[in-house]
Amino acid sequence: MAPFPRERAFAPCPRIGLYAVMPDAAWTIRMARAGVPTVQLRFKSADATAVRAEVLATVAGVQGTGARLFINDHWELAIEAGAYGVHLGQEDLQAMTPAGLKSIRDAGLRLGLSTHGYAEMLIADQHSPSYIAMGAVFPTTLKQMATAPQGTGRLAVYSALLRGYSRVAIGGIDLHSLPEVLKADVGSVGVVRALMSAGDVDTAVATWKAALASA
């Protein structure tokens, strides 16, 4: 891993903090308006018209909230609509061309990359992204994972390896496990189910933000 600072690196992120990863525009906007500082639209569809509508609606809907919006995968629409950044999984990253990555960087968008172990971390590091997400920390039912949960022990080792980056832990994290996760020196956590299943979203967001701030 090359030392920092680096040439041709993506613009850095400020502290990401609570990071809500949501399945559609309505949920993403809801989280932004509830005060989540960083949100991601992870809308999965083969319908290009529906994807475009969701991306444009989300970018418009988070305006004025102060939330930093990342678009999962759909980088061209993210550039066009003026999102804050793009997030790519490993498969999405492998499908990207150097020209596509250059377009994201030249447009000034931040880039986040998912990783699930050492090999993928080294792949992500070759692109000098704005942040690196590390998961899944704990078992999750939200999507089929090809790798076993890392646990907080490995998370701490991975976090030390990637100390030059903003780091996000994700996967099965709840308020009970949050203190142990934060001991791994990640600083930021990606949350899906724990926020979507909350009876009172505004209260849940405030509780998560307070827990992160106190740590």
N, C-alpha and C positions, 0 to 999 in steps of 0.2 A: 504494500500500500504506500503510495507516494505521500510525502508530507504536505501539509496545508500551509499557506494558500496555494491554489492550483490555477493554472491557466485553463480556460474553456470550461470552468465549473459552472453549474447552474447557480443562480442567485440563492443565497442562504435564506432560511426561514427564521423569523423570531421564534421565541418559545411557543410551541404549538399548543401545549396544554391539553385541555379536553378536546378530543377529536371525534365527532359524531359521524359515523359512516352510514349513510341512509340509502334506501332502495329506490326512492323516487323524489320528484320535485317537492311534493307536498310535505313529506317528512323532513327533507333537507331544509326547506324554508322554515318549518316549524321549529327546528333546532336552532337555526340562526336567530330567529326572533326571540327564542327563550334565553339567548345569551351565550350559546356555545361559541367559543372563539374561532374554532376551525371545523369546517364541515366538508363532507365529501359526498357527491352524488355518484352512487354506484348503481346505475340503471342498466339492467341487462335486457336487451331486446334485439331481435333480428329485423325489426321494422325501423328503417332509417328515418321515416317521417316521425314516428313516435319518439325516437331518440333525440332528434333535433328539437322537437317541441319541449321535451323534458329539460334539456340543457338550457335552452333559451329562457324557459319559465323559471328555472332555478337561479340563473344569473340575475334576472330581473327581480326575483323575489327576495334575494338576500341584500339587495342594495339598501344602504342606510343602516344595516344592522351592525356593521363593523366586522362581520365574520369573514374569514378567509376561506374561499370556496375552491376546492379541488374537484376536478371532473375525472372520474375513473375511465380510462381507456380512450375516450372520444376526444383526442387531442386537437384535431382540426377544428371541431366545433368549439372547444374550449378557447382556442386562439380567436376564432371569429367572434365569439360572444363576449370576450373580455373577462374570462374567469381568472382567478388568482393563480391557479396552478393545475397540473395534471398529475394523476397517480396511475402508475402502471404496475401490474402484476408481472411475474417472471415470464409467463407465456406472451403477454402483451409486449414486453420488452424485447423478447426474441423476435417478434414479428415486426418490430420497428426498424426502419432504415436509418443510417446515419443522417440522411437529409431530413427525415422527420424529427429526429432528436434535435438537430440544429435549428429547425424551425421553431420548436418549443423554446429553446434557449434564446434565440434571436428575438422572439416576441416578448421576452422578459418574464415568461411564466416560470413558476417554480416547478420542480419535478420531484415527486415522491416515488419510491420504489419499494415493493414488498420483498421480503426475504424470509427463508425458512431454514437457515443453517449456514455454515461457513461457506460452502461453494457458491451459494446464491449471493451472499454478502460480498464476496470477491468480484462476482459479475457486476453487482450493483455499483461497487466502488470504482469500477473502470469508467463509469459515466459521471462520477462526481455529482450526484443528485443533491437536491436541497435538503432532503431528509430520507432516512431509511426506516421502514417499518419492520418490526421483528415479531413473528408469530408462528403458529399460534402458541401463546404462553400456556393456556389451559385448554381442555377439550371444548369444542364448540360444535353446535348442531346446525349452525347457519349455512355451512357449505362443506362439501367433502374435502378433507385435507389429505394430501398425499404423504405428509410427514407426521410423525408423532408429536404431541405437545412438548414444548421445550422445557417447561417448568422455570422457576425463578433462578435456579442455579445456573443453568446455561444462559439464561437471559442476562445475568450479571456479567458473564464472560464475554458474551457477544457485545454488550454495551461498552465494555472496556475496549474491545477491539475497534469499535466504531466511534470512539470518543471525539473524533473530529467532526462528526455530523450531529445534527438534530436527530433524536432517536424517539421512535414511537413504539410502545409495546401494544400488542393487540391480540385478541382471542380469548374469549371466556372470562374476561376480567370483570369483577363486580366490586362493590364497596368493601366487602369483607376481605377480598384478596388484594385490594389496591395498596395498602401499606407495604406489603411484602414485595409487590411489583416495583414500587418506587425505590425500595432499597437497592435495586439493581442499577440505579442512577440513569434511568431513562428520561424522567422528567415529564413525559407526555404519554397519554394512553388513548388508544382507539376503542370506542364503545359503540355497540349496536344494540343488542338485546336489552341490556340493563336500562337503556333510555327509552327504547320503544315500548317496553312492557310496563313502564312506570304509570301509575294511576294519575299522577299529577306531574306532567313533564317539566313545568317551570320549577317546581320544588326539587325534583330530581336533579335538574341541571345545576341549581344553586348548591345542592348538597355535594355533588361531584366537584364543582369548582372550589368550594370551601375545603374539601378534603385534599385536593391537589395543592391549593395555596398553603395550607398548614404544613404540608410535607416539604 
